[in-house]
Amino acid sequence: MSHTLRSITLVLACVASLSANADPKTPGTHKGYSTIDMTTAGMPADVKMISVADIQKELQGKAPFAVGFDIDDTTLFSTPVFYRGQQEFSPNGYSYLSNQDFWDKANCGWDAFSMPKNIAKELIAMHQERGDSIYFITGRTGSDCNFTTEYLKKAFDIKDMHDVIFAGSSRTEYTKTKYIKENDIKMYYGDADGDIISARDAGAEGIRVMRAANSSYKPIPKNGIYGERVLKNSQY
C-alpha cells in the first residue's frame, strides 16, 4: 500500500470513529486543556477546578433534586469493552460502532469488564446521601436487555435505580438534551463536549469529568473549553 493510500485509509478510519459516536460541533469559548495536558503540565489557573467536597458544600441546605451521569469515561472506564468490540467486529476499523451486534454484546454482558471510576463512586455516594435522584443517560445505541442498568446499580450501590436511558448519537442534534429536560435534571456529569452542551441546552449545569488519557475514545476532549467547571482528579 502506498504512503498516500495509507494516509487516506487512516483519515477515513478517523472519520468513521468520530461520526459513529458524534455530537454536533459547538465552537469552544475558552482554550481548554486535555487530560494529557493537565497531568503533564499541571492544573492550569484558567480552568474552574472543583472537588466533590466543593459541590457537597454548595448544596448544603438545598432540597434534593435529579442529577444525571454519562456512562462511558464518566462513570465507567469502558475501553476494554470497546477494544474487544473492535477486535471482534472490525479489526483496525470503526464500523463496529454502527453494528447492533456489538452494542448487544456491550450492553448485555461485556460491561462486566468496565471498571467503575473512583470519581463516580464519590459523586454518587454524595448525591445519594443528599437524597438526590440518580439518572444515567448514555449516547450508546440501546439493546433489549437490562444488564448495564443492573451492573451500575450494583457497582455504585444505588438505592432507587432508574433504567439506563440510551439516547443514541447524532451529528445534527444533542440527543441527551431532551432526556435531561424531561427528567428535570439540574446537574449532569460527563466527559464529552456534547455532555456539557446537552446539559446547558436543557437548562442544567454540565460538569466536566476528565476522560482518562488511555481511553480508546479519541481525541481526548479539552476540559474547560466552554468555561464549565471541571472535577479534580476525575480521570480515574
C-alpha positions as CSV (number, residue, x, y, z in Angstrom):
1,M,0.0,0.0,0.0
2,S,1.4,3.4,-0.9
3,H,2.0,6.1,1.6
4,T,-0.8,8.2,0.1
5,L,-3.3,5.3,0.2
6,R,-2.3,4.6,3.8
7,S,-2.9,8.2,4.7
8,I,-6.3,8.2,3.0
9,T,-7.3,5.0,4.8
10,L,-6.3,6.5,8.2
11,V,-8.3,9.6,7.6
12,L,-11.4,7.6,6.6
13,A,-11.0,5.4,9.7
14,C,-10.8,8.6,11.9
15,V,-13.9,10.0,10.2
16,A,-15.8,6.7,10.9
17,S,-14.7,6.8,14.5
18,L,-15.9,10.3,15.0
19,S,-19.1,10.0,13.1
20,A,-20.3,6.8,14.8
21,N,-20.4,8.5,18.2
22,A,-20.6,12.1,17.2
23,D,-22.4,15.2,18.5
24,P,-22.8,18.4,16.6
25,K,-19.7,20.5,17.0
26,T,-20.0,23.7,19.1
27,P,-17.0,26.0,19.0
28,G,-15.3,26.5,22.3
29,T,-15.2,29.8,24.2
30,H,-12.0,29.1,26.1
31,K,-8.7,27.4,25.4
32,G,-9.3,24.2,27.2
33,Y,-6.8,21.5,28.2
34,S,-6.8,17.8,27.6
35,T,-6.3,15.3,30.4
36,I,-2.8,14.7,29.0
37,D,-2.1,18.4,29.1
38,M,-3.3,18.6,32.7
39,T,-1.4,15.6,34.0
40,T,1.9,16.5,32.4
41,A,2.0,20.3,32.8
42,G,-0.1,20.7,36.0
43,M,-3.5,22.2,36.6
44,P,-4.0,25.4,34.6
45,A,-5.1,28.5,36.5
46,D,-7.7,29.5,33.9
47,V,-9.9,26.4,34.4
48,K,-12.5,26.3,37.1
49,M,-11.5,23.2,39.0
50,I,-13.8,21.8,41.8
51,S,-13.9,18.8,44.1
52,V,-16.7,16.6,45.2
53,A,-16.4,18.3,48.6
54,D,-16.9,21.7,47.0
55,I,-20.1,20.5,45.4
56,Q,-21.3,19.0,48.6
57,K,-20.7,22.2,50.5
58,E,-22.5,24.4,47.9
59,L,-25.5,22.1,48.0
60,Q,-25.9,22.1,51.8
61,G,-29.4,23.2,52.8
62,K,-30.8,22.7,49.3
63,A,-33.7,20.3,48.6
64,P,-32.9,17.0,46.8
65,F,-33.1,17.1,43.0
66,A,-32.3,15.0,40.0
67,V,-28.7,14.6,38.8
68,G,-27.5,12.8,35.6
69,F,-24.5,10.9,34.6
70,D,-23.0,9.9,31.3
71,I,-21.6,6.3,31.3
72,D,-18.5,5.8,29.2
73,D,-15.4,7.5,30.5
74,T,-17.6,9.3,33.1
75,T,-18.9,6.6,35.5
76,L,-17.2,3.6,33.8
77,F,-13.8,3.1,32.2
78,S,-15.2,1.0,29.4
79,T,-12.3,1.0,27.0
80,P,-11.9,-2.8,27.5
81,V,-15.4,-3.2,26.0
82,F,-14.8,-1.1,23.0
83,Y,-11.3,-2.6,22.4
84,R,-12.8,-6.1,22.4
85,G,-15.7,-4.9,20.1
86,Q,-13.2,-3.5,17.6
87,Q,-11.1,-6.7,17.6
88,E,-14.1,-8.9,17.1
89,F,-16.3,-6.9,14.7
90,S,-14.0,-4.6,12.7
91,P,-10.3,-5.0,13.4
92,N,-8.3,-1.9,12.6
93,G,-11.6,0.0,11.8
94,Y,-14.5,1.6,13.5
95,S,-17.6,0.1,11.7
96,Y,-18.3,-1.9,14.8
97,L,-19.7,1.3,16.3
98,S,-22.6,1.0,13.8
99,N,-23.1,-2.7,14.4
100,Q,-26.0,-3.7,16.6
101,D,-24.3,-7.0,17.4
102,F,-21.6,-5.1,19.1
103,W,-24.0,-2.9,21.1
104,D,-25.9,-6.1,22.2
105,K,-22.6,-7.6,23.4
106,A,-21.6,-4.4,25.2
107,N,-24.9,-3.7,26.8
108,C,-25.9,-7.2,27.6
109,G,-22.7,-8.6,29.3
110,W,-19.4,-7.1,28.3
111,D,-19.9,-4.2,30.7
112,A,-18.8,-6.7,33.3
113,F,-15.3,-5.7,32.1
114,S,-15.9,-2.0,32.6
115,M,-14.2,-0.5,35.6
116,P,-16.2,1.9,37.8
117,K,-14.4,5.2,38.1
118,N,-13.5,6.4,41.6
119,I,-14.8,9.9,40.9
120,A,-18.2,8.4,40.1
121,K,-18.3,6.4,43.3
122,E,-17.6,9.6,45.3
123,L,-20.1,11.7,43.4
124,I,-22.9,9.1,43.5
125,A,-22.4,8.4,47.2
126,M,-22.5,12.2,47.9
127,H,-25.7,12.7,45.9
128,Q,-27.4,9.7,47.4
129,E,-26.6,10.9,50.9
130,R,-28.4,14.1,50.0
131,G,-31.4,12.2,48.7
132,D,-30.9,13.2,45.1
133,S,-32.3,11.0,42.3
134,I,-29.7,9.4,40.0
135,Y,-30.1,9.0,36.3
136,F,-27.8,7.6,33.7
137,I,-28.1,8.9,30.1
138,T,-25.7,7.5,27.5
139,G,-25.1,8.1,23.9
140,R,-24.9,4.4,23.2
141,T,-27.2,2.5,21.0
142,G,-29.7,0.6,23.1
143,S,-30.3,-3.2,23.4
144,D,-33.2,-5.3,24.6
145,C,-31.6,-6.2,27.9
146,N,-31.1,-4.8,31.4
147,F,-27.5,-5.8,32.1
148,T,-26.0,-2.3,32.2
149,T,-28.7,-1.0,34.5
150,E,-28.2,-3.8,36.9
151,Y,-24.4,-3.5,36.7
152,L,-24.4,0.2,37.5
153,K,-26.9,-0.4,40.3
154,K,-24.6,-3.0,41.9
155,A,-21.3,-1.2,41.2
156,F,-22.5,2.1,42.8
157,D,-24.9,0.7,45.4
158,I,-27.8,2.7,44.0
159,K,-30.9,2.5,46.2
160,D,-33.5,3.8,43.8
161,M,-32.3,2.8,40.3
162,H,-33.8,4.1,37.1
163,D,-33.3,2.2,33.9
164,V,-30.4,3.5,31.9
165,I,-31.5,5.9,29.1
166,F,-30.0,5.1,25.8
167,A,-30.2,8.4,23.9
168,G,-28.2,7.2,20.8
169,S,-26.0,9.7,18.9
170,S,-26.4,12.2,16.1
171,R,-24.3,14.6,14.2
172,T,-27.3,17.0,13.9
173,E,-28.7,17.2,17.4
174,Y,-27.7,16.8,21.0
175,T,-29.6,13.6,21.7
176,K,-29.3,13.8,25.5
177,T,-30.9,17.2,25.9
178,K,-34.5,16.1,25.8
179,Y,-33.9,13.4,28.4
180,I,-32.1,15.8,30.8
181,K,-35.0,18.2,30.4
182,E,-37.8,15.5,30.7
183,N,-36.4,14.3,34.0
184,D,-35.8,17.8,35.4
185,I,-32.1,17.1,35.9
186,K,-30.3,20.1,37.4
187,M,-26.7,18.8,37.2
188,Y,-25.3,16.5,34.5
189,Y,-21.8,15.0,34.7
190,G,-20.0,14.0,31.5
191,D,-16.6,13.7,29.8
192,A,-17.6,14.8,26.3
193,D,-18.2,18.3,24.9
194,G,-21.7,17.1,23.9
195,D,-22.4,16.4,27.6
196,I,-21.7,19.9,28.6
197,I,-23.7,21.5,25.8
198,S,-26.6,19.0,26.2
199,A,-26.9,20.0,29.8
200,R,-26.8,23.7,29.1
201,D,-29.4,23.4,26.3
202,A,-31.7,21.6,28.8
203,G,-31.2,24.4,31.5
204,A,-28.9,22.2,33.6
205,E,-25.3,22.7,34.7
206,G,-22.9,20.4,32.8
207,I,-19.9,19.5,34.9
208,R,-16.9,18.0,33.2
209,V,-15.4,14.7,34.2
210,M,-11.9,14.2,32.8
211,R,-11.6,11.4,30.3
212,A,-8.7,9.1,31.0
213,A,-5.6,9.7,28.9
214,N,-5.6,6.0,27.9
215,S,-9.2,5.9,26.8
216,S,-9.8,4.4,23.4
217,Y,-12.2,7.2,22.6
218,K,-10.1,9.8,20.8
219,P,-9.4,12.6,20.6
220,I,-9.3,13.4,24.3
221,P,-11.6,16.4,24.9
222,K,-10.3,19.8,26.0
223,N,-11.5,20.3,29.6
224,G,-12.8,23.7,30.3
225,I,-13.3,24.6,26.6
226,Y,-16.8,26.1,27.4
227,G,-15.9,27.7,30.7
228,E,-17.5,24.8,32.5
229,R,-16.4,23.5,35.9
230,V,-14.1,20.5,35.9
231,L,-13.8,17.9,38.6
232,K,-10.4,17.5,40.1
233,N,-8.7,14.1,39.9
234,S,-11.6,12.8,37.8
235,Q,-9.6,11.0,35.1
236,Y,-9.8,7.7,37.2
